[in-house]
Amino acid sequence: MKQFSREHEGAYEIAHPENGREIDAMSKEELYHRVYHDTITGHYNWNYMWSKLDRRHIPAEFEYCFVHFDIKDFGMINEVYGHDNGNDLLKLVCEQMSKETDWVYHSVRCDNDNFAMMTKAMPKEALLEKLQMFFDRISILPCDESFRVYYRCGVVTAEDSLSKNDRVADWAKFAQRLGTKRDCTEIHFYTGEMYEKMKQGKYYLTYLDQAIKNDEFLVYLQPKYDIHTETIVGAEALVRWNYKHEKLIFPGEFIPVFEENSVIGKVDQVVLEKTCKLLRDMKEEGLPLYPVSVNLSRRRMENKHLLEQLVGCVDKYGISHDLIEFELTESAVYEGEEEMFHLLRELRNLGFKISMDDFGTGYSSLSLLLNMPLDTLKIDKCFVDCIDADHEEKKECKLIKAIISMAKDLSLCCLAEGVEKKEQVEYLRKIDCDKIQGYYYSKPLPGEEYVRMIRESK
């Protein structure tokens, strides 16, 4: 039975009692608890916080800071440890928020793994210190003390809270989304510059379809090299935005916005289309053809017609399936895992190649190797960067060596990305890495320059 109707208020939806007869049977205390408390943790919910943010109930001179945060890789925690253990982590966070009475006015679980706190007004440095201590207290997974839990946090200071009382949750969530690192807790304070960036991001969203219509997205290709023969064996397709045919915008500026709003699939499809067209033109010219990897964003996995769209695009240009490699990140598999595995198996059965990007930066990677249909592991640049004159004893280098050895036993190809220095090439060659990609050999090239390079090498 539905107990609440929902309407949008602020950054989240507000629940209202719906069934009149059921309301009549409730005491005021029961009704209050239903409306203002979270069912999983028993803690206050967003309804409660929204009532505290209502300007009609806050004196004009009242000062406070607003904090919004979520748990990094919470979906993965649910998948690996189970939802009961995930719920225990949610309860731990709420229990700790309840204990921070010396500086927290109100705290709530908003939804999923999102939380918010209204805190006392204090200098930025003091609040940062308190938040760091708070997150450190909830950094261990209750069911596995060896697992470190990290958070993304956005903060609106007292000054901005006073001037934007009805938008503080939006501003805090925006600052929070700037946290993109996987292996640490990040705390970002909202600034006016972030607001301008947010407005720009919203404009990109509304302009995306027109940009595609205007053919503004370009494909650059970064060659991949056989580390032993130092010859080209493939390339990775990377997108650039020739914004209104006036300036070049790099993916870091627009890809996160498109991913967050689930429209990244439109850009992925443009890249695949342009890559296939380029390979067709090279084929007609009689040039050597090498496999090209294209990104397959996890947001696209919800599309029931994705397999048909991918295969149809490649077949339209008469490209052999083994010339296209679909590349996804390790973190992508923790949402809709079984559906993704099924799609990848279908693609691989049709002759396409599958690679995993950023291998080693996620969690439970070994289980992925058992279940995912893979051809290539891409070793993340963060490991390659650690290779220097004193690299032999570094843990990161030992890990690279172990990954390559394991990949060989599983008949997988290993590719190291972000290679920029000679000592990196020499070490990777020494430990029998198969392929490398990076500025040491070539930067990403516009499509026509890549074709020219292949033509000249021929």
Order of alpha helices (4+ residues) and beta strands (2+ residues): beta-beta-alpha-alpha-alpha-beta-alpha-alpha-beta-beta-alpha-beta-beta-beta-alpha-alpha-beta-alpha-beta-beta-beta-alpha-alpha-beta-alpha-beta-alpha-beta-alpha-beta-alpha-alpha-beta-alpha-beta-beta-alpha
